[in-house]
Amino acid sequence: MAGCMAMGLLFLTACSSGTTQGSGTDKGIQQRVIKAGIGLNEDHPEGQGLLKFKEIVEQKSGGKLKVQTYFSATLGDDLKMTEALQAGTQEITIPSTSPLVGIMKEFGIFDFPFLFNTSEEADAILDGPIGQKLLEKLPEYGLIGLGYWENGFRHVTNSKRAIETADDFKGLKLRTMQNEVHIDAFKELGANPTPMPFSEVFTALESHTIDGQENPLATIKSNKFYEVQKHLSLTKHVYTPFVFLVSKKFWDTLSSEEQKILQEAAIEAGKYQRQLSREEDQKALDELKKTGVKINEISDQERQKMAEIIQPVVETYAKKFGDDLVNELYNELDKIRQ
Ligand code: KDG
């Protein structure tokens, strides 16, 4: 535990979730193969972060712990991989928190539209007491959370029209993640939200089964959505974190030394991943400008109008997720903004 104390809050909590859910054995480092899968591509900041994680784990374990990486949903989408972790048939995944609301509803607080203004605000909440509290609940669901990485601010693309005002959402068939806050928020704006797993989105856009989708710029670029979309509107309507998950069934078989290596690597690689994600957000925008997609900004006034329209949805879900938790979230945000 002394090693854990030196690492700061995030690591401390990761250590404590390990400790409360059965501390690691004293068996040193064994030869192990760890399957880690994500939904996004290898060139995406999440893919690059996973490669960094692999490098750190293999280096710290002297090559005994081998991380086998799977990109582009080859092991399944976020929900399927998370269920595989619960069943103990996959060791690691790094999903968006949004589709996990069916497993742990409290993650839905991060889905409130227009909650964060900057990535740094998101970092402060995710690495602070609220983010930690949610990680500490995960073992109840057969999961261990080693910290948060960044997916980022999401923007809408579609094949019909530029979204400049709240009214422009009306009638658009938009893919959302499997998340009720997102679905109800888009309904409130008059759109026709269609939840579906990420790996089906490109084909659904191409065949016009849906008109549009929403994702961060790095994903719109990496998955080439610009090839099958006419408009990209910089709505910045919600920020999505990734949560770094380990199967609890697997975790409980690890020695304390092995757990420490994974904890440290998830945090170190996470810092690298967040940095890369922020750089890529700007780079992706520059590159998307060179494609045929038409890009438009949204005024703060229109964004404010959208937020007002969606507010009843936020209030309904605040009750569902727990008024105490939501009040704590807003109080923490107030403190950060002072
Ligand atoms: O690896 C993470 C992805 O599977 C997913 O979370 C991407 O943001 C995403 C989406 O829209 O499904």
Residues whose N, C-alpha, C, O or C-beta is under 5 A from the ligand:
A	BS01	KDG	I38 G39 L40 D78 I94 P95 S96 M177 F198 E214
